[in-house]
Amino acid sequence: MNQSQKKWWDGDKELRTAGELVSGGGISGAFMTLLYVIIGIVFWSLVGYGLDLLLGTRWIVWLGALIGAAGGFYLVYYHMQHRKTS
């Protein structure tokens, strides 16, 4: 394949996990850090919302959001510590 036929997707053939992206830093690490926190908040807020509907309360959704944010930050911390020991 000559240089003119090279496509943009041929550049990085190595697949990396989310943890490797976070521990590697840079823009991809920052993006994955943000995604860990956002996904944690959304997922656990939905769990809390379901429990609120089931139990007739209104505060569990906020507890779920807090747990999700803490879980997201913990995952980032875990991956950063794992990189230091590897």
C-alpha positions as CSV (number, residue, x, y, z in Angstrom):
1,M,0.0,0.0,0.0
2,N,1.6,3.3,-1.0
3,Q,1.3,6.5,1.0
4,S,-1.6,7.9,-1.0
5,Q,-3.8,4.8,-0.3
6,K,-3.2,5.1,3.5
7,K,-6.4,5.8,5.3
8,W,-6.9,7.7,8.6
9,W,-7.9,4.5,10.4
10,D,-4.6,2.8,9.6
11,G,-2.7,5.0,12.0
12,D,-3.3,3.3,15.4
13,K,-3.9,-0.4,15.1
14,E,-3.4,-1.0,18.8
15,L,-6.6,-1.2,20.8
16,R,-6.5,0.1,24.3
17,T,-8.8,-0.3,27.3
18,A,-10.4,2.6,29.0
19,G,-8.1,2.1,32.0
20,E,-5.1,2.3,29.8
21,L,-6.4,5.5,28.3
22,V,-7.0,7.0,31.8
23,S,-3.6,6.0,33.1
24,G,-1.9,7.2,29.9
25,G,-3.1,10.8,30.4
26,G,-3.5,13.3,27.6
27,I,-6.7,14.3,26.0
28,S,-8.0,10.7,25.7
29,G,-7.3,10.2,29.4
30,A,-9.2,13.3,30.3
31,F,-12.1,12.3,28.1
32,M,-12.3,8.8,29.6
33,T,-12.1,10.3,33.2
34,L,-15.1,12.5,32.3
35,L,-16.9,9.6,30.9
36,Y,-16.3,7.4,33.9
37,V,-17.8,10.1,36.2
38,I,-20.8,10.9,33.9
39,I,-21.7,7.3,33.2
40,G,-21.5,6.5,36.9
41,I,-23.8,9.4,37.8
42,V,-26.3,8.5,35.1
43,F,-26.4,4.8,35.9
44,W,-26.7,5.1,39.6
45,S,-29.2,8.0,39.3
46,L,-31.4,5.7,37.2
47,V,-31.1,3.0,39.8
48,G,-32.0,5.6,42.5
49,Y,-34.9,6.8,40.4
50,G,-36.2,3.3,40.1
51,L,-35.9,2.8,43.8
52,D,-37.7,6.1,44.4
53,L,-40.6,5.0,42.3
54,L,-40.7,1.6,44.0
55,L,-40.4,3.0,47.6
56,G,-42.3,6.2,47.1
57,T,-39.4,8.4,48.2
58,R,-37.7,11.4,46.5
59,W,-34.2,11.4,47.8
60,I,-32.6,8.1,46.7
61,V,-31.9,9.5,43.2
62,W,-29.6,12.0,44.8
63,L,-27.8,9.4,46.8
64,G,-27.4,7.4,43.6
65,A,-25.9,10.3,41.8
66,L,-23.4,10.8,44.7
67,I,-22.5,7.1,44.7
68,G,-22.1,7.2,40.9
69,A,-19.7,10.2,41.0
70,A,-17.7,8.6,43.8
71,G,-17.5,5.4,41.9
72,G,-16.3,7.1,38.8
73,F,-13.6,9.0,40.6
74,Y,-12.6,5.8,42.4
75,L,-12.2,4.0,39.0
76,V,-9.9,6.8,37.8
77,Y,-7.9,6.7,41.0
78,Y,-7.6,2.9,40.7
79,H,-6.3,3.1,37.2
80,M,-3.9,5.8,38.0
81,Q,-2.5,3.8,40.9
82,H,-2.4,0.6,38.8
83,R,-0.2,2.4,36.3
84,K,2.3,3.5,38.9
85,T,2.8,-0.1,40.1
86,S,3.0,-1.6,36.6
